[in-house]
């Protein structure tokens, strides 16, 4: 079944956009995996929010986007109305879901940040517990911070090695200038913005593919009717 020139152009544009969607799906998986690793240690600080949920959702949606994009490529090349319309339906669901995720991240990132900061304060005050001490040291080392608001939170006590920007130990230690509360806020705001804007960016690419898929599906159906299929 041959399509006219305009619809053939849409067909190949859809194929190209699906390749882009496949790459976007891979990008979602990578970003989700990286953020999952970065946020994993913060999961224990707050029981109020599941901080790794958006990262897991990104990995899931990235995998789904990749599979559906491959399905769309096959539908476009084979000029299959069934495959193309099915692809369009699932793409609509994906676009809506990714927009919802981005909105939820924008709305709740402030509340999550507040809960994590309160959790860190509680853990820091109870750092005599070895488990809490290990968690505090891990956060201080990874975020390059010291204490809650500054290294002065340790008072006259020796700084832990995780506080030392020079890699030494007290009294030769040069502590990080930033407190962990401010660094946690910066890190979570940055991570939230990356997750949300990447979701919206991928949704925008998928929306272009969705419009092309609908146009192609309509052209294929009209061609089938004219050909007597």
Buried (B, 14 or more C-beta within 10 A) or exposed (E): EEBEEEBBEBBEBBBEBBBBBBBBBBBBBEBBBBBBEBBEBBBBBBEEBEBBBBBBBBBBBBBBBBEBBBBBBBBBBEBBBEBBBBBBEBBBEBBEBBBEBBEBBBEBBEEBBBBBBBBBBEBBEEBEEEEBBEBBBBBBBBBBBBBBBBBEBBEEEEBBBBBBEEEEEBEEBBBBEBBBBBBBBBBBBEBBEBBBEBBBBBBEBBBBBBBBBBBBBBBBBEBEEEEEE
